[in-house]
Amino acid sequence: MPRAVDGTKHKDRRKKILELAKGYYGRRSTNNRVAKDAVAKAGQYAYRGRKERKRDFRKLWIARINAAVHAEGLNYSQFMHGMKLANIEINRKALSNMAIEDKAAFSALVAQVKVALEN
């Protein structure tokens, strides 16, 4: 039985890699051997990036909350401790959004937290 060198499975496999490598620089986008490595590395970066994005957003929310709370005379750690004492469970994303979009509600929340901290 003759060996298949240019069959459809072979072409499809190469085509899939080269389509994933579209837009890459130089031989990375045209040469299958180089593109295969480039696509594998890009996949590693993408996997890692999906984890990092979660960390980055959490950092951003904390920075925004801290800035908003500083204007009210507290710092982030005191504020979060007061939230726990006041039995208020709001996630950081919602708190950050509230601090930006609804300053009055956020100020009321900070007032509640200050009362909880005093007791």
DRENPA-3360 file (N, C-alpha, C; in nm, 2 decimals, always signed):
BEGIN
1 = MPRAVDGT = +0.08/-0.12/+0.00/+0.00/+0.00/+0.00/+0.09/+0.12/+0.00 ~ +0.07/+0.22/-0.09/+0.15/+0.34/-0.10/+0.13/+0.43/+0.02 ~ +0.23/+0.50/+0.05/+0.23/+0.60/+0.16/+0.16/+0.73/+0.11 ~ +0.06/+0.78/+0.19/-0.01/+0.90/+0.15/+0.08/+1.02/+0.20 ~ +0.11/+1.11/+0.11/+0.19/+1.22/+0.14/+0.11/+1.35/+0.14 ~ +0.02/+1.36/+0.05/-0.06/+1.48/+0.03/-0.21/+1.46/+0.04 ~ -0.25/+1.38/+0.14/-0.39/+1.36/+0.16/-0.46/+1.47/+0.23 ~ -0.59/+1.46/+0.24/-0.67/+1.57/+0.29/-0.65/+1.59/+0.44;
9 = KHKDRRKK = -0.63/+1.48/+0.51/-0.60/+1.49/+0.66/-0.48/+1.57/+0.68 ~ -0.38/+1.54/+0.60/-0.25/+1.61/+0.62/-0.26/+1.76/+0.59 ~ -0.34/+1.79/+0.48/-0.36/+1.93/+0.45/-0.44/+2.00/+0.55 ~ -0.55/+1.93/+0.60/-0.63/+1.99/+0.70/-0.56/+2.03/+0.83 ~ -0.47/+1.93/+0.87/-0.39/+1.96/+0.99/-0.30/+2.08/+0.98 ~ -0.24/+2.09/+0.86/-0.15/+2.20/+0.84/-0.23/+2.33/+0.82 ~ -0.34/+2.32/+0.76/-0.43/+2.44/+0.73/-0.48/+2.50/+0.86 ~ -0.51/+2.41/+0.96/-0.56/+2.45/+1.09/-0.46/+2.53/+1.16;
17 = ILELAKGY = -0.33/+2.48/+1.16/-0.22/+2.55/+1.23/-0.20/+2.68/+1.16 ~ -0.19/+2.69/+1.03/-0.16/+2.81/+0.96/-0.27/+2.91/+0.98 ~ -0.40/+2.87/+0.99/-0.51/+2.97/+1.01/-0.50/+3.03/+1.15 ~ -0.45/+2.94/+1.25/-0.43/+3.00/+1.38/-0.32/+3.09/+1.39 ~ -0.22/+3.07/+1.30/-0.10/+3.16/+1.30/-0.12/+3.28/+1.20 ~ -0.23/+3.30/+1.15/-0.26/+3.41/+1.06/-0.22/+3.54/+1.13 ~ -0.15/+3.63/+1.07/-0.11/+3.76/+1.13/+0.02/+3.76/+1.20 ~ +0.08/+3.64/+1.22/+0.21/+3.63/+1.28/+0.32/+3.68/+1.19;
25 = YGRRSTNN = +0.43/+3.72/+1.24/+0.54/+3.78/+1.17/+0.63/+3.68/+1.10 ~ +0.67/+3.70/+0.98/+0.76/+3.62/+0.91/+0.72/+3.48/+0.88 ~ +0.81/+3.38/+0.90/+0.78/+3.24/+0.87/+0.68/+3.18/+0.97 ~ +0.66/+3.25/+1.08/+0.57/+3.20/+1.18/+0.43/+3.19/+1.12 ~ +0.40/+3.27/+1.02/+0.26/+3.26/+0.96/+0.26/+3.18/+0.83 ~ +0.37/+3.13/+0.78/+0.37/+3.06/+0.65/+0.43/+2.92/+0.66 ~ +0.52/+2.90/+0.74/+0.59/+2.78/+0.75/+0.53/+2.69/+0.86 ~ +0.49/+2.57/+0.83/+0.41/+2.49/+0.92/+0.50/+2.46/+1.05;
33 = RVAKDAVA = +0.62/+2.42/+1.03/+0.71/+2.38/+1.14/+0.72/+2.49/+1.24 ~ +0.75/+2.61/+1.19/+0.77/+2.73/+1.28/+0.63/+2.77/+1.34 ~ +0.53/+2.77/+1.25/+0.39/+2.81/+1.30/+0.34/+2.73/+1.41 ~ +0.37/+2.60/+1.40/+0.32/+2.50/+1.50/+0.38/+2.54/+1.64 ~ +0.51/+2.58/+1.65/+0.57/+2.62/+1.77/+0.51/+2.75/+1.82 ~ +0.49/+2.85/+1.72/+0.43/+2.98/+1.76/+0.29/+2.97/+1.81 ~ +0.21/+2.88/+1.75/+0.07/+2.86/+1.80/+0.07/+2.80/+1.93 ~ +0.16/+2.70/+1.96/+0.17/+2.64/+2.09/+0.20/+2.74/+2.20;
41 = KAGQYAYR = +0.30/+2.82/+2.17/+0.34/+2.93/+2.26/+0.23/+3.03/+2.29 ~ +0.16/+3.07/+2.18/+0.05/+3.16/+2.19/-0.06/+3.10/+2.28 ~ -0.08/+2.97/+2.27/-0.18/+2.90/+2.35/-0.14/+2.91/+2.50 ~ -0.01/+2.90/+2.53/+0.04/+2.91/+2.67/+0.02/+3.05/+2.72 ~ +0.05/+3.15/+2.64/+0.03/+3.28/+2.68/-0.12/+3.31/+2.70 ~ -0.21/+3.26/+2.62/-0.35/+3.28/+2.63/-0.40/+3.22/+2.76 ~ -0.36/+3.09/+2.79/-0.40/+3.02/+2.91/-0.36/+3.10/+3.03 ~ -0.23/+3.15/+3.03/-0.18/+3.22/+3.14/-0.26/+3.36/+3.16;
49 = GRKERKRD = -0.28/+3.42/+3.04/-0.35/+3.55/+3.04/-0.49/+3.54/+3.10 ~ -0.56/+3.43/+3.08/-0.70/+3.41/+3.13/-0.69/+3.41/+3.28 ~ -0.59/+3.36/+3.34/-0.57/+3.36/+3.49/-0.53/+3.50/+3.54 ~ -0.44/+3.56/+3.46/-0.39/+3.70/+3.50/-0.50/+3.80/+3.50 ~ -0.59/+3.79/+3.40/-0.70/+3.89/+3.38/-0.78/+3.89/+3.51 ~ -0.81/+3.78/+3.57/-0.89/+3.78/+3.70/-0.81/+3.85/+3.81 ~ -0.68/+3.83/+3.82/-0.60/+3.90/+3.92/-0.60/+4.05/+3.89 ~ -0.58/+4.09/+3.76/-0.57/+4.23/+3.72/-0.70/+4.31/+3.76;
57 = FRKLWIAR = -0.81/+4.24/+3.73/-0.94/+4.31/+3.76/-0.96/+4.33/+3.91 ~ -0.92/+4.23/+3.98/-0.94/+4.24/+4.13/-0.85/+4.35/+4.18 ~ -0.73/+4.36/+4.13/-0.64/+4.48/+4.17/-0.70/+4.61/+4.13 ~ -0.76/+4.62/+4.02/-0.82/+4.74/+3.97/-0.94/+4.78/+4.06 ~ -1.03/+4.68/+4.10/-1.14/+4.71/+4.18/-1.09/+4.76/+4.32 ~ -0.99/+4.69/+4.37/-0.94/+4.73/+4.51/-0.88/+4.87/+4.50 ~ -0.81/+4.91/+4.40/-0.75/+5.04/+4.38/-0.86/+5.15/+4.38 ~ -0.97/+5.12/+4.30/-1.08/+5.21/+4.29/-1.15/+5.23/+4.43;
65 = INAAVHAE = -1.18/+5.12/+4.50/-1.24/+5.12/+4.63/-1.16/+5.20/+4.72 ~ -1.03/+5.17/+4.72/-0.94/+5.24/+4.81/-0.94/+5.39/+4.79 ~ -0.94/+5.43/+4.66/-0.94/+5.58/+4.63/-1.07/+5.64/+4.68 ~ -1.18/+5.57/+4.66/-1.31/+5.63/+4.70/-1.32/+5.63/+4.85 ~ -1.27/+5.53/+4.92/-1.28/+5.53/+5.06/-1.19/+5.63/+5.13 ~ -1.07/+5.66/+5.06/-0.98/+5.76/+5.12/-1.05/+5.90/+5.12 ~ -1.13/+5.92/+5.02/-1.21/+6.05/+5.02/-1.30/+6.06/+5.14 ~ -1.34/+5.95/+5.19/-1.43/+5.94/+5.31/-1.36/+5.93/+5.44;
73 = GLNYSQFM = -1.23/+5.93/+5.44/-1.15/+5.93/+5.56/-1.12/+5.79/+5.62 ~ -1.13/+5.69/+5.54/-1.09/+5.55/+5.58/-0.98/+5.50/+5.48 ~ -0.92/+5.39/+5.51/-0.84/+5.32/+5.41/-0.91/+5.19/+5.37 ~ -0.86/+5.12/+5.27/-0.93/+5.00/+5.22/-0.94/+4.89/+5.33 ~ -0.83/+4.86/+5.40/-0.84/+4.75/+5.50/-0.94/+4.78/+5.61 ~ -0.94/+4.91/+5.66/-1.04/+4.94/+5.76/-1.18/+4.93/+5.71 ~ -1.20/+4.97/+5.58/-1.33/+4.97/+5.52/-1.38/+4.82/+5.51 ~ -1.29/+4.73/+5.46/-1.33/+4.59/+5.44/-1.36/+4.53/+5.58;
81 = HGMKLANI = -1.28/+4.56/+5.68/-1.30/+4.51/+5.81/-1.44/+4.56/+5.87 ~ -1.47/+4.69/+5.84/-1.60/+4.74/+5.89/-1.71/+4.67/+5.81 ~ -1.69/+4.64/+5.69/-1.80/+4.57/+5.61/-1.83/+4.44/+5.67 ~ -1.72/+4.37/+5.71/-1.74/+4.24/+5.78/-1.82/+4.25/+5.91 ~ -1.78/+4.36/+5.99/-1.84/+4.38/+6.12/-1.99/+4.42/+6.10 ~ -2.02/+4.49/+5.99/-2.16/+4.53/+5.97/-2.24/+4.43/+5.90 ~ -2.18/+4.31/+5.87/-2.24/+4.20/+5.80/-2.30/+4.24/+5.66 ~ -2.22/+4.32/+5.59/-2.25/+4.36/+5.46/-2.17/+4.28/+5.36;
89 = EINRKALS = -2.23/+4.21/+5.28/-2.16/+4.12/+5.18/-2.19/+4.17/+5.04 ~ -2.09/+4.26/+4.99/-2.10/+4.30/+4.85/-1.96/+4.28/+4.79 ~ -1.96/+4.22/+4.67/-1.83/+4.19/+4.61/-1.76/+4.31/+4.57 ~ -1.63/+4.30/+4.54/-1.54/+4.41/+4.51/-1.58/+4.48/+4.38 ~ -1.63/+4.40/+4.29/-1.67/+4.45/+4.15/-1.79/+4.54/+4.17 ~ -1.88/+4.50/+4.25/-2.00/+4.59/+4.27/-1.97/+4.71/+4.35 ~ -1.88/+4.70/+4.45/-1.84/+4.81/+4.53/-1.76/+4.91/+4.44 ~ -1.68/+4.87/+4.36/-1.60/+4.95/+4.27/-1.70/+5.03/+4.18;
97 = NMAIEDKA = -1.79/+4.96/+4.12/-1.89/+5.02/+4.03/-1.98/+5.12/+4.11 ~ -2.01/+5.09/+4.23/-2.09/+5.18/+4.31/-2.01/+5.31/+4.34 ~ -1.89/+5.29/+4.37/-1.80/+5.41/+4.40/-1.79/+5.50/+4.28 ~ -1.79/+5.45/+4.16/-1.78/+5.53/+4.04/-1.92/+5.59/+4.00 ~ -2.02/+5.51/+4.00/-2.15/+5.55/+3.94/-2.25/+5.61/+4.04 ~ -2.25/+5.56/+4.16/-2.35/+5.61/+4.26/-2.28/+5.65/+4.39 ~ -2.22/+5.77/+4.39/-2.14/+5.82/+4.50/-2.22/+5.83/+4.63 ~ -2.35/+5.87/+4.61/-2.44/+5.89/+4.73/-2.46/+5.76/+4.80;
105 = AFSALVAQ = -2.49/+5.65/+4.73/-2.51/+5.52/+4.79/-2.38/+5.47/+4.85 ~ -2.27/+5.50/+4.79/-2.14/+5.45/+4.84/-2.11/+5.53/+4.97 ~ -2.14/+5.66/+4.98/-2.12/+5.74/+5.10/-2.20/+5.69/+5.21 ~ -2.33/+5.65/+5.18/-2.42/+5.59/+5.28/-2.36/+5.46/+5.33 ~ -2.30/+5.38/+5.25/-2.24/+5.25/+5.28/-2.12/+5.28/+5.38 ~ -2.04/+5.38/+5.34/-1.92/+5.41/+5.42/-1.97/+5.46/+5.56 ~ -2.08/+5.53/+5.57/-2.13/+5.58/+5.70/-2.17/+5.46/+5.78 ~ -2.24/+5.36/+5.72/-2.28/+5.24/+5.79/-2.15/+5.17/+5.85;
113 = VKVALEN = -2.05/+5.16/+5.76/-1.93/+5.09/+5.80/-1.86/+5.17/+5.92 ~ -1.86/+5.30/+5.92/-1.80/+5.38/+6.02/-1.87/+5.35/+6.16 ~ -2.00/+5.34/+6.15/-2.08/+5.31/+6.27/-2.04/+5.17/+6.33 ~ -2.03/+5.08/+6.23/-1.99/+4.94/+6.28/-1.85/+4.94/+6.34 ~ -1.76/+5.02/+6.29/-1.63/+5.02/+6.34/-1.62/+5.09/+6.48 ~ -1.71/+5.18/+6.50/-1.71/+5.25/+6.63/-1.76/+5.16/+6.75 ~ -1.85/+5.07/+6.71/-1.91/+4.98/+6.81/-1.83/+4.87/+6.85;
% end
